């Protein structure tokens, strides 16, 4: 087991070479499970209150905030979808977006605008998360008027983007615009002998159970690949 990052990845015919630290590893197959990283706001209270009201996953933590008021931050498809999901659980969702209109698919925009439990704050940015033992509110500011206000909330969900942690892979790998690896249903990438599993893949659901399923499929695909290419 190596506890270092892959510094270099080279594919040559039917072999792959990975540089880990000062060592090179040669192999016929690779399963990439490098995960994804969520973009952060980098504001006061985000790190301190993570897991105590501040979250990046409505599906993971929404149930803990039933009938409470929460804040959702973002303006793309993920923010719209997650806000709609939260609206089924909580008392009220304050959807904070820094622009004057959303960037998502119109279908989701229409549903958000029609949802009575969602209050939209356009042209607004979060300044800090408030609370000590747990989140008690979010201070926000209008980008034009500079007027500040405090939203009392027990939960805050940040949906400003996620990227696949695949920068160590060469340009020969097919990825989407956010760096997620594109695979087929057998978890195979476009590079022969290289498979992917978990959050580094381009897909709609990123949960532990889903990643475990990916891993099982990828392992089976590797076994089949090696049998077919002896």
N, C-alpha and C positions, 0 to 999 in steps of 0.2 A: 504494500500500500504506500502510495506517495501522498504527502500532505502539501504539495506545491501545485501551482497552476501550470497548465500546459503553455509553454512559451513559444513553441513552433510546431506546426502540423504540416507534414509533407506526404502527399500521395504519389506513389510511383508504381504503375502497372497494377499488380495484385498485392502490393504491400503498402503499409502506411507507417510512417516514422513520426514519433512524437518526442519532442524535447521537453523533459521535466527537470527543472534545475540544471544540473551539469550532465545529466544522463539522457541517452536516447533509448527509446523503446520501439521495437519493430513488431508489427502485428498484421494479421490478415484482415481482421475485423475490428471495428470500434463502435461502441454505443455511446453517443454524446448525451450526457445528462447534466448539462451545465446550468440549467435553470434560467430564470428571468430576474430582472431587477426592476423594481417599481420606481418611477420618478418621484422624488420627494420635493416638498415645498421649501425645505431648509429654513423654517421659521421657528421662533421660540415655542417650546412646549411639544414640538412634534416628536422628538426622540424621547423626551422625559415621560410623555403620556401615551406612548405607543403601547398598545395592549391594555390600556386603562381608559379607553374611550376613543383613542385615535386608532384608526384602522385603514387598511388598504383593500379590504375584502368584505363586501356586504353579505355575501353568501356565508362566509365564515362566522361573522360576528353580529349580523343583523338580529338574530333571534334573542340575543342577550339584551336587546334594547327595545323589546316590545312595549308599545304604548308610550314610549318616550319621544321627546323632540330630538332630532338629529340634523347635522349639517352634512351635505354632500358637496364636494368641490370638484369642478371640472366642466367641460363643455362638449366633449366628444361622445361617441357612441357608448363607450363603457360607462361614463358618468350618467348618461340618460337611462341606460338599461338598469344600472344599479339603483338609481333614484326611484325608478318604477318598482323595482323589487322591494326596496325599503318601505315604500308607501303602503305596501300590503301588510307590513308588520308594525310600523311605528305610528305615533300620533300625528307627527308632522315632519316633513323634510324641507329644510331650507337649502335650495340648490344655488350655490354660489358660482358665478361664472364671470371671468374677467372681461369678456367682450359683450357686445350688445345683441348678439345672436349666437345660436348654437352651431356647431360644426358637424353634427351628426346627421344620420339618415332622417329624412322628413317623417317617416312613419313613427320613429321614436319621439321626435320633436312634438308631433301632434298629440301623442299619448301623454307626454309630460305636461303639455299646456292644458290638457283636459282633466288632469288628475287634481282633485280638490285638496289632497293632502300635501301637495308640493307647492311651495312658495318660491318663486324665482327671484334672485337678486342679480340682475345684470350689471355689467361694468363695476364689478366688486371683487376685491381680492382679500384673502385672509391675511391678517397681520400676526396673530399669535393664538395659540391654544391656551385656555385658562384652566387652572385647577392645580391641586397638589397631589392628593391621593388618587384622584380620578378627574376626568374631564368635567368641567362645569359650564363651559361656554367657549365661544370663538369670537375674537375681536376682528371685525372686518372694516374695510374702507372703500368708499366709492372712488374710482380712479379719476373721475372728473371733478367732483365737488370737494374731494378729500374729507368728506364727512365720515366719521367713524361711529360704529355702533357695536354693541355686544349682543350676540345671540346666545341665549341660554340654551344649552343642549348637553345631553349626556353622551352623545356619540358624534364623531366627526369622521367621515369617510373620504379619502383622497383618491381621486380617479383622474390623474393628469398624464397617464401614459405608462406603458410597460415596454421594456426592450429585452429581447433574447440575449443572453450572455454568450454570444458566439463570435465575438471579435477576434478570437485566436484562430479561427478557421479561415483558410484562404478563400479568395474570391471565386474559386471554382464551385463552391457550395451554393446551391440555390436557396435564397432567403427572401422573406417578404420585406416590406419597407421598414419594419421595426426590428429587423435582425433575427426573426424567428425562422428556424429551419423548415423547409417545405418537404414533407415526406408523403409516401403512399400509405395505404392501410396496413402494410407490413412494417411500418416505421423506417423504411429504407429511404435514404436521401438520394440525390442524383449522383453521388459519388459511390462507385461500386465498393461494397464491403463496409460502408459506414451507415450506421443506423442512428436514430435519435429517439429519446423518450422523455416524457415529462414536460416541464414548462418551457423548455427551449424550442419546442415544436410550435409551428403555426396551427392554432386551433382555438376554439371558442371557450372551452372550459378548462380552467387551471385549478384543480383540486388534488389533494393527496391520493384519493381513491383513483382518480383518472390517471395520475402519473404511475401508480402501481400497475394499472392495466397496461399502460404503454410499455412499461418495463418487461412485463410478461410476454407481450407480443414481440418486442425487440429481441429478447433472449431466444425465443423460439425461431425467429427469423435468422438469427446468427447461426443457430445450430443447423438449420436447413441449408443456409448458404455454404457452410463449411462442408457439409455432406455432399453438396452438389459441385463443389470446387476442390475436391481432393487431388 
